[in-house]
Amino acid sequence: MSTTDGIPKFRNLSLTRDGNIFIITMQKPPENRLNAWYCQELIRAFRTVERILGPDSEGAVITRGNDAKFWCTGLELDEVDTNPYANSDGFYPLLHTLLDFPFPTIALLTGHTFGGACPFALAHDYRIMNSSRGFFSMPPINLGLHFDGIGALPRLKLGPHVARKMLLEAQRWTGKEALRDGIVDAVAEPGRMMEVAMEVARMWAPKARMGVYGVLRAELWGEAIKKFAGISYVHRKEVGTRAKARI
């Protein structure tokens, strides 16, 4: 049974646990868009899990949306107009946190997953998508947007033709199409999505027991980890281009 006992409060998200499985539910209206403070709040949630479980423990984290319409629709692109370091202080450290996390992570894509939400999802170890509604689409090519490492996760985790469709063609995938192309690991009807995510979490949570899960993950995706580490908390220069269009 899910509980919040002993877990601190967070702004626009909840953190609950079912045994050694933790569930982060994003609750930032209207579409769980990412900005600097919200990324830091998500990081704080992951660090809380890490602190509660301790080293060499079984455990896993599920990151889900709060409804069946949206998981996350990417970055608040206007934020960089007033804070040029917004992504350096928020989005890039969030990606690095996930890739460096010592426990398995599951992105439960309850609905639309757009823009920066795509690398956010790809930074998780597993992805489960709504089979009935929602698209997965990463459109930087349409926005004139770039940052160092934007293509690292698609290239490392997906087939070359799929990575090309994602980054250079701004393809939109339904859940079933994303499963076919290897972007997600499973699809499920809205009423069963959480059940399926818990099955995956319970299956792989024991793999963290020996304390090398994060180390071995870095052997697979280390290039992306270095890319995001290199642009996190950098204030001496801008590390990406601002979007030339808005969505």
VOBA-1610 file (N, C-alpha, C; in pm, whole numbers, padded with zeros to 5 digits, always signed):
BEGIN
Met+00085-00120+00000Met+00000+00000+00000Met+00087+00124+00000Ser+00051+00222-00081Ser+00129+00345-00092Ser+00116+00427+00036Thr+00228+00486+00079Thr+00230+00566+00201Thr+00324+00684+00185Thr+00302+00788+00265Thr+00392+00904+00268Thr+00460+00917+00402Asp+00452+00817+00486Asp+00509+00822+00621Asp+00658+00854+00616Gly+00698+00959+00689Gly+00840+00994+00699Gly+00897+01061+00577Ile+00812+01095+00478Ile+00860+01156+00354Ile+00827+01306+00358Pro+00922+01393+00326Pro+00894+01537+00329Pro+00796+01579+00220Lys+00742+01700+00235Lys+00652+01755+00136Lys+00732+01820+00024Phe+00672+01822-00095Phe+00735+01881-00212Phe+00636+01976-00279Arg+00689+02066-00357Arg+00606+02162-00429Arg+00566+02105-00564Asn+00438+02092-00587Asn+00383+02046-00715Asn+00427+01905-00754Leu+00459+01824-00656Leu+00477+01681-00680Leu+00457+01608-00549Ser+00424+01482-00559Ser+00414+01399-00439Ser+00512+01283-00450Leu+00562+01241-00335Leu+00650+01125-00326Leu+00588+01028-00228Thr+00554+00910-00277Thr+00497+00805-00192Thr+00580+00679-00208Arg+00556+00584-00120Arg+00630+00459-00132Arg+00538+00340-00109Asp+00574+00230-00174Asp+00510+00101-00154Asp+00624+00003-00129Gly+00658-00017-00003Gly+00777-00094+00028Gly+00901-00019-00017Asn+00982-00083-00100Asn+01103-00018-00149Asn+01084+00045-00287Ile+00959+00055-00333Ile+00928+00120-00458Ile+00874+00260-00427Phe+00935+00362-00484Phe+00892+00500-00463Phe+00825+00553-00589Ile+00721+00631-00569Ile+00645+00687-00682Ile+00648+00839-00673Ile+00704+00902-00775Ile+00700+01047-00789Ile+00586+01080-00885Thr+00490+01159-00836Thr+00378+01201-00920Thr+00391+01350-00947Met+00413+01386-01072Met+00425+01527-01108Met+00287+01593-01108Gln+00280+01711-01045Gln+00151+01777-01027Gln+00164+01928-01051Lys+00234+01965-01157Lys+00257+02107-01185Lys+00167+02149-01302Pro+00062+02225-01274Pro-00028+02265-01383Pro+00038+02363-01478Pro-00001+02361-01606Pro-00108+02273-01654Pro-00058+02142-01714Glu+00070+02133-01747Glu+00118+02016-01823Glu+00250+01962-01771Asn+00279+01989-01642Asn+00404+01941-01581Asn+00528+01991-01656Arg+00521+02116-01705Arg+00638+02170-01776Arg+00754+02194-01680Leu+00874+02178-01732Leu+00995+02183-01652Leu+01056+02323-01655Asn+01082+02378-01538Asn+01163+02499-01525Asn+01267+02474-01417Ala+01347+02574-01386Ala+01462+02552-01297Ala+01419+02503-01160Trp+01323+02570-01097Trp+01287+02530-00961Trp+01218+02394-00960Tyr+01140+02363-01065Tyr+01072+02233-01064Tyr+01170+02119-01088Cys+01267+02139-01173Cys+01371+02038-01191Cys+01445+02014-01060Gln+01475+02122-00988Gln+01542+02105-00860Gln+01452+02034-00759Glu+01323+02055-00766Glu+01231+01984-00678Glu+01229+01834-00711Leu+01232+01802-00839Leu+01241+01661-00879Leu+01373+01600-00833Ile+01481+01674-00848Ile+01610+01625-00800Ile+01604+01598-00650Arg+01541+01689-00575Arg+01529+01671-00430Arg+01451+01544-00397Ala+01349+01513-00478Ala+01272+01391-00456Ala+01360+01267-00478Phe+01438+01267-00585Phe+01526+01153-00610Phe+01631+01140-00500Arg+01685+01251-00454Arg+01785+01246-00347Arg+01722+01199-00216Thr+01596+01232-00195Thr+01526+01184-00076Thr+01514+01032-00079Val+01478+00977-00193Val+01471+00832-00208Val+01608+00769-00178Glu+01711+00828-00234Glu+01846+00777-00214Glu+01883+00777-00066Arg+01845+00883+00004Arg+01877+00895+00147Arg+01797+00793+00229Ile+01670+00776+00197Ile+01586+00683+00272Ile+01632+00539+00253Leu+01660+00500+00130Leu+01699+00362+00102Leu+01840+00331+00151Gly+01929+00427+00140Gly+02067+00402+00179Gly+02142+00320+00076Pro+02272+00301+00096Pro+02353+00229-00003Pro+02325+00079-00003Asp+02350+00018-00118Asp+02342-00128-00133Asp+02205-00183-00092Ser+02100-00112-00129Ser+01964-00154-00095Ser+01886-00185-00222Glu+01782-00266-00206Glu+01688-00286-00315Glu+01597-00165-00324Gly+01559-00127-00446Gly+01468-00015-00460Gly+01456+00029-00604Ala+01353+00106-00631Ala+01330+00160-00765Ala+01239+00282-00751Val+01237+00365-00857Val+01154+00485-00858Val+01072+00488-00987Ile+00945+00518-00971Ile+00854+00541-01084Ile+00821+00689-01090Thr+00838+00750-01208Thr+00799+00890-01227Thr+00678+00894-01318Arg+00567+00944-01266Arg+00443+00942-01344Arg+00380+01081-01350Gly+00289+01099-01448Gly+00208+01219-01453Gly+00087+01202-01364Asn+00013+01309-01345Asn-00102+01303-01255Asn-00235+01280-01326Asp-00231+01262-01459Asp-00353+01227-01531Asp-00315+01155-01660Ala-00418+01112-01733Ala-00395+01034-01855Ala-00382+01120-01979Lys-00376+01253-01962Lys-00362+01341-02077Lys-00217+01382-02100Phe-00146+01417-01991Phe-00008+01464-02003Phe+00083+01386-01908Trp+00202+01355-01956Trp+00311+01318-01865Trp+00391+01444-01837Cys+00444+01503-01943Cys+00520+01628-01933Cys+00534+01683-02074Thr+00517+01814-02088Thr+00529+01873-02222Thr+00654+01959-02235Gly+00760+01917-02167Gly+00891+01976-02191Gly+00920+02097-02107Leu+01006+02183-02162Leu+01058+02298-02089Leu+00969+02420-02102Glu+00972+02503-01999Glu+00913+02636-02009Glu+01013+02724-02085Leu+00998+02729-02216Leu+01099+02791-02302Leu+01115+02940-02275Asp+01012+03006-02228Asp+01020+03149-02201Asp+01109+03182-02082Glu+01138+03085-01999Glu+01214+03113-01877Glu+01353+03167-01907Val+01414+03122-02015Val+01550+03168-02045Val+01554+03314-02087Asp+01438+03372-02116Asp+01436+03514-02149Asp+01472+03599-02029Thr+01442+03552-01911Thr+01473+03626-01788Thr+01583+03560-01706Asn+01610+03434-01734Asn+01715+03361-01661Asn+01793+03276-01760Pro+01904+03326-01812Pro+01979+03250-01914Pro+02041+03122-01860Tyr+02042+03105-01728Tyr+02101+02985-01669Tyr+01995+02887-01620Ala+01873+02907-01664Ala+01763+02822-01616Ala+01790+02674-01641Asn+01830+02641-01762Asn+01852+02500-01794Asn+01980+02446-01730Ser+02081+02530-01719Ser+02205+02487-01654Ser+02183+02456-01506Asp+02088+02527-01445Asp+02061+02508-01303Asp+01947+02411-01276Gly+01878+02368-01382Gly+01762+02282-01361Gly+01758+02159-01448Phe+01734+02178-01578Phe+01708+02065-01667Phe+01828+01973-01682Tyr+01945+02031-01710Tyr+02062+01946-01731Tyr+02102+01871-01605Pro+02102+01934-01487Pro+02128+01856-01364Pro+02025+01747-01339Leu+01899+01770-01380Leu+01797+01665-01363Leu+01831+01542-01446Leu+01869+01563-01572Leu+01908+01451-01657Leu+02028+01378-01599His+02126+01455-01552His+02245+01395-01492His+02209+01315-01368Thr+02118+01367-01285Thr+02077+01297-01163Thr+02018+01161-01196Leu+01932+01157-01296Leu+01869+01029-01334Leu+01972+00929-01385Leu+02063+00975-01469Leu+02162+00885-01527Leu+02265+00838-01425Asp+02279+00912-01317Asp+02376+00880-01213Asp+02311+00816-01089Phe+02182+00788-01098Phe+02104+00740-00983Phe+02137+00594-00954Pro+02148+00556-00825Pro+02192+00419-00794Pro+02081+00314-00795Phe+01960+00351-00834Phe+01849+00256-00836Phe+01779+00260-00972Pro+01713+00152-01012Pro+01638+00152-01138Pro+01528+00257-01138Thr+01504+00317-01254Thr+01402+00420-01268Thr+01308+00384-01383Ile+01181+00413-01362Ile+01078+00383-01461Ile+00999+00510-01489Ala+00991+00550-01614Ala+00907+00663-01654Ala+00772+00608-01696Leu+00668+00642-01621Leu+00533+00599-01654Leu+00465+00712-01732Leu+00469+00701-01865Leu+00426+00807-01955Leu+00274+00802-01967Thr+00209+00869-01874Thr+00064+00863-01864Thr-00006+00931-01980Gly+00063+01025-02047Gly+00003+01097-02159Gly+00109+01161-02246His+00077+01275-02305His+00168+01341-02398His+00306+01363-02336Thr+00408+01332-02416Thr+00548+01348-02376Thr+00616+01424-02489Phe+00637+01554-02468Phe+00684+01641-02575Phe+00815+01711-02537Gly+00892+01745-02640Gly+01008+01831-02623Gly+01109+01776-02523Gly+01147+01862-02426Gly+01246+01821-02327Gly+01203+01705-02240Ala+01072+01674-02242Ala+01026+01557-02169Ala+01078+01428-02230Cys+01117+01433-02358Cys+01168+01312-02424Cys+01304+01271-02368Pro+01405+01360-02363Pro+01529+01319-02296Pro+01508+01290-02148Phe+01414+01360-02084Phe+01380+01329-01944Phe+01332+01185-01934Ala+01245+01142-02024Ala+01197+01004-02025Ala+01309+00906-02060Leu+01388+00942-02161Leu+01497+00852-02204Leu+01604+00837-02097Ala+01616+00935-02007Ala+01714+00923-01900Ala+01674+00817-01798His+01545+00781-01794His+01501+00670-01709His+01547+00537-01769Asp+01553+00436-01687Asp+01597+00305-01736Asp+01489+00234-01816Tyr+01364+00253-01777Tyr+01252+00187-01846Tyr+01142+00290-01870Arg+01065+00267-01976Arg+00954+00355-02010Arg+00830+00272-02042Ile+00719+00312-01981Ile+00590+00248-02005Ile+00495+00357-02050Met+00426+00335-02162Met+00346+00443-02223Met+00199+00404-02230Asn+00116+00505-02218Asn-00027+00491-02235Asn-00058+00436-02376Ser-00131+00329-02383Ser-00160+00268-02513Ser-00280+00332-02582Ser-00354+00416-02510Ser-00478+00470-02564Ser-00468+00614-02613Arg-00380+00693-02550Arg-00371+00833-02590Arg-00233+00886-02557Gly-00199+00998-02622Gly-00071+01060-02597Gly+00030+01031-02705Phe+00115+01131-02734Phe+00222+01118-02832Phe+00357+01139-02764Phe+00458+01081-02823Phe+00598+01101-02783Phe+00665+01174-02898Ser+00712+01297-02874Ser+00768+01376-02984Ser+00870+01476-02931Met+00983+01482-02999Met+01093+01570-02960Met+01123+01663-03078Pro+01074+01789-03076Pro+01079+01874-03196Pro+01184+01986-03196Pro+01306+01967-03146Pro+01402+02079-03148Pro+01432+02128-03289Ile+01421+02041-03388Ile+01447+02081-03527Ile+01345+02185-03572Asn+01224+02180-03517Asn+01120+02276-03553Asn+01127+02405-03470Leu+01205+02400-03361Leu+01212+02514-03271Leu+01342+02592-03283Gly+01439+02538-03358Gly+01569+02601-03365Gly+01645+02591-03233Leu+01630+02479-03165Leu+01685+02463-03030Leu+01796+02359-03029His+01901+02387-02952His+02011+02293-02940His+02081+02311-02806Phe+02127+02201-02749Phe+02223+02208-02639Phe+02318+02090-02652Asp+02437+02106-02599Asp+02539+02003-02611Asp+02490+01875-02546Gly+02483+01768-02622Gly+02436+01640-02569Gly+02290+01611-02599Ile+02222+01697-02673Ile+02080+01675-02699Ile+02055+01544-02774Gly+02152+01501-02853Gly+02133+01377-02929Gly+02194+01255-02863Ala+02256+01272-02748Ala+02330+01161-02687Ala+02238+01045-02649Leu+02130+01073-02579Leu+02042+00964-02534Leu+01969+00897-02650Pro+01912+00971-02748Pro+01854+00902-02863Pro+01955+00813-02935Arg+02078+00863-02952Arg+02178+00786-03026Arg+02223+00663-02949Leu+02239+00678-02816Leu+02290+00567-02735Leu+02183+00462-02705Lys+02058+00506-02693Lys+01954+00414-02647Lys+01864+00360-02758Leu+01865+00425-02874Leu+01773+00386-02980Leu+01849+00346-03105Gly+01780+00278-03196Gly+01841+00245-03324Gly+01868+00370-03405Pro+01968+00368-03495Pro+02004+00488-03571Pro+01888+00551-03647His+01803+00469-03711His+01693+00525-03789His+01587+00586-03698Val+01571+00531-03578Val+01475+00586-03483Val+01528+00718-03426Ala+01657+00721-03392Ala+01718+00844-03342Ala+01708+00955-03446Arg+01727+00921-03573Arg+01715+01020-03680Arg+01573+01074-03688Lys+01474+00984-03683Lys+01335+01028-03687Lys+01303+01118-03568Met+01362+01088-03454Met+01333+01166-03334Met+01395+01304-03340Leu+01524+01313-03374Leu+01596+01439-03362Leu+01589+01525-03488Leu+01591+01464-03605Leu+01599+01539-03730Leu+01466+01550-03804Glu+01367+01469-03763Glu+01239+01472-03833Glu+01121+01507-03743Ala+01146+01516-03612Ala+01040+01550-03515Ala+00920+01456-03529Gln+00948+01329-03545Gln+00843+01228-03557Gln+00755+01227-03432Arg+00627+01199-03450Arg+00535+01177-03338Arg+00500+01029-03332Trp+00516+00970-03215Trp+00484+00829-03196Trp+00364+00813-03104Thr+00273+00725-03139Thr+00173+00677-03043Thr+00241+00574-02953Gly+00173+00530-02851Gly+00231+00429-02764Gly+00269+00302-02837Lys+00180+00254-02921Lys+00207+00129-02993Lys+00322+00146-03092Glu+00330+00264-03156Glu+00442+00291-03248Glu+00573+00304-03172Ala+00569+00366-03054Ala+00689+00380-02973Ala+00739+00245-02924Leu+00647+00155-02893Leu+00687+00019-02854Leu+00752-00052-02971Arg+00695-00039-03089Arg+00751-00102-03210Arg+00893-00054-03237Asp+00920+00076-03216Asp+01051+00132-03246Asp+01148+00126-03129Gly+01107+00064-03019Gly+01199+00045-02907Gly+01218+00167-02818Ile+01130+00267-02832Ile+01141+00387-02748Ile+01090+00357-02608Val+00984+00277-02599Val+00930+00237-02469Val+00940+00086-02457Asp+00931+00039-02333Asp+00946-00104-02306Asp+00813-00176-02297Ala+00706-00101-02276Ala+00573-00161-02266Ala+00469-00052-02286Val+00350-00092-02325Val+00234-00003-02328Val+00125-00068-02245Ala+00036+00015-02192Ala-00072-00037-02110Ala-00190+00058-02116Glu-00309+00003-02100Glu-00428+00086-02091Glu-00421+00172-01965Pro-00485+00290-01967Pro-00476+00380-01852Pro-00505+00313-01718Gly-00602+00226-01714Gly-00638+00162-01588Gly-00535+00062-01537Arg-00443+00019-01625Arg-00343-00080-01584Arg-00202-00025-01584Met-00183+00102-01621Met-00048+00155-01634Met+00032+00144-01504Met-00030+00182-01392Met+00042+00179-01265Met+00074+00036-01225Glu-00017-00054-01249Glu+00007-00195-01218Glu+00127-00249-01296Val+00133-00215-01424Val+00244-00261-01506Val+00376-00198-01460Ala+00372-00068-01427Ala+00493-00001-01377Ala+00542-00065-01249Met+00450-00099-01159Met+00491-00164-01034Met+00551-00302-01060Glu+00498-00373-01157Glu+00556-00504-01192Glu+00699-00489-01239Val+00723-00389-01324Val+00859-00366-01372Val+00950-00323-01258Ala+00901-00232-01172Ala+00981-00184-01060Ala+01018-00298-00966Arg+00922-00383-00934Arg+00950-00494-00842Arg+01045-00596-00905Met+01037-00610-01037Met+01125-00706-01105Met+01271-00663-01095Trp+01297-00531-01112Trp+01435-00486-01123Trp+01490-00420-00997Ala+01406-00388-00900Ala+01455-00327-00776Ala+01566-00408-00709Pro+01560-00542-00708Pro+01667-00618-00643Pro+01804-00602-00708Lys+01808-00555-00832Lys+01937-00541-00901Lys+02024-00432-00840Ala+01965-00346-00756Ala+02044-00240-00691Ala+02114-00290-00565Arg+02083-00412-00523Arg+02127-00462-00394Arg+02279-00463-00378Met+02352-00491-00482Met+02497-00506-00470Met+02573-00374-00486Gly+02500-00264-00506Gly+02562-00133-00505Gly+02635-00093-00632Val+02614-00166-00741Val+02685-00132-00865Val+02590-00096-00979Tyr+02461-00081-00950Tyr+02365-00054-01058Tyr+02402+00073-01133Gly+02425+00181-01059Gly+02460+00308-01123Gly+02593+00304-01193Val+02688+00230-01137Val+02821+00219-01198Val+02811+00146-01331Leu+02734+00039-01334Leu+02720-00037-01459Leu+02638+00041-01562Arg+02538+00116-01516Arg+02463+00200-01609Arg+02556+00300-01676Ala+02650+00354-01599Ala+02744+00451-01655Ala+02832+00389-01762Glu+02855+00260-01756Glu+02930+00192-01861Glu+02852+00195-01993Leu+02720+00196-01984Leu+02637+00200-02105Leu+02616+00341-02157Trp+02586+00434-02067Trp+02543+00567-02109Trp+02639+00676-02061Gly+02764+00638-02034Gly+02861+00732-01976Gly+02884+00856-02060Glu+02876+00844-02190Glu+02896+00960-02277Glu+02790+01067-02247Ala+02665+01024-02231Ala+02558+01119-02200Ala+02579+01180-02062Ile+02621+01100-01966Ile+02645+01150-01831Ile+02750+01261-01834Lys+02856+01240-01908Lys+02962+01342-01917Lys+02912+01468-01987Lys+02830+01450-02091Lys+02776+01566-02162Lys+02693+01653-02068Phe+02604+01590-01992Phe+02515+01668-01905Phe+02590+01724-01784Ala+02689+01651-01736Ala+02770+01704-01626Ala+02845+01828-01672Gly+02889+01828-01797Gly+02969+01939-01849Gly+02891+02067-01871Ile+02757+02058-01878Ile+02677+02178-01900Ile+02589+02212-01779Ser+02602+02136-01672Ser+02525+02163-01550Ser+02595+02268-01464Tyr+02518+02362-01411Tyr+02567+02466-01320Tyr+02679+02550-01382Val+02672+02570-01513Val+02770+02653-01584Val+02711+02792-01601His+02781+02894-01549His+02733+03032-01560His+02830+03123-01636Arg+02945+03071-01670Arg+03042+03157-01737Arg+03010+03178-01884Lys+02920+03096-01938Lys+02884+03106-02079Lys+02749+03039-02099Glu+02684+03068-02208Glu+02562+02996-02244Glu+02601+02864-02309Val+02530+02759-02273Val+02568+02626-02320Val+02466+02567-02417Gly+02375+02649-02466Gly+02278+02603-02565Gly+02218+02721-02637Thr+02155+02694-02750Thr+02089+02802-02823Thr+01946+02817-02774Arg+01897+02940-02770Arg+01758+02962-02733Arg+01667+02925-02850Ala+01551+02876-02816Ala+01457+02838-02921Ala+01416+02960-03004Lys+01411+02942-03134Lys+01370+03051-03223Lys+01219+03052-03245Ala+01152+02947-03198Ala+01008+02938-03209Ala+00952+02893-03075Arg+00825+02911-03055Arg+00756+02871-02932Arg+00643+02776-02966Ile+00613+02689-02869Ile+00500+02599-02886Ile+00405+02618-02770
//
